[in-house]
Amino acid sequence: MTAYYNENDPYAAQWLRNLITAGHIAPGDVDERSIVDVHADDLRGYTQCHFFAGIGGWSFALRLAGWSDDRPVWTGSCPCQPFSGIGKHGKAFDDERHLWPVWRDLISHFRPANVFGEQVAGGDGLEWLSRVRADLEASGYAVGAANLAAGLVAAPHKRERLWFAAVGDAESIRWRESWQPVAQTKGGRQTAGQSPWANESSLGTDGRRRRAVPGTPVLAHGIPARISKLRAIGNAIVPQVAATFIEATMI
């Protein structure tokens, strides 16, 4: 029951190995190649496959949600830089870091029963999700999605993300009927249709609304390898939010 982790950043890859050794995420192998160099034969025999694995947030989230290490699943957090409004990015589908097509081809080849992923929220993120949904549905998957922020788990920052789940087994028809995907923008803000999280973005686990405020210093003087740490953390998902999303999809 070995997991596969694909992460081409050496610092994050070593972090993954440390987490595996400590038992915090599913045991497995870490592949530091770019996903563009990964072939279908490289993935045979793995129960779970985590692409763009970062520091193992998806594996940890699956455990939090009660998804066992021996239950098959694929996860991925495709690079958000092409679709992010922060910094000098925003090339969207013309950016070489738009790697969904590469992951899509691996999914199409193996047709895993369950796929989870996420992307930055916003107009470009919604367009990305629309294309992802179209590709997955063309392959026979039922797809559900929601716009969730870190405030859902009482975190003191917003970190709004689009989360999606795709089911391709015999349960897909019944599962599809219970979901309404992310619908449209309303006044510049995404709505979540009739998913359980239509008004979630500023709610904590105790039901109280909170302001999302930044609280992490950008420059932490005196911390070794702080830039690498900040980059790894900055690219990470919030596992507790992912776990909430996963729990809602489990049938």
Secondary structure, 3 states (H helix, E strand, C coil): CCEEEECCCHHHHHHHHHHHHHCCCCCEEEECCCHHHCCHHHHCCCCEEEECCCCCHHHHHHHHCCCCCCCCEEEECCCCHHHCCCCCCCCHHHCCCCCHHHHHHHHHHHCCCEEEEEEECCHHHHHHHHHHHHHHHHCCCEEEEEEECHHHHCCCCCCCEEEEEEECCCCHHHHHHCCCCCCCEECCEECCCCCCCCCCCCECCCCCECCCCCCCCCCCCCCCCHHHHHHHHHCCCCHHHHHHHHHHHCC
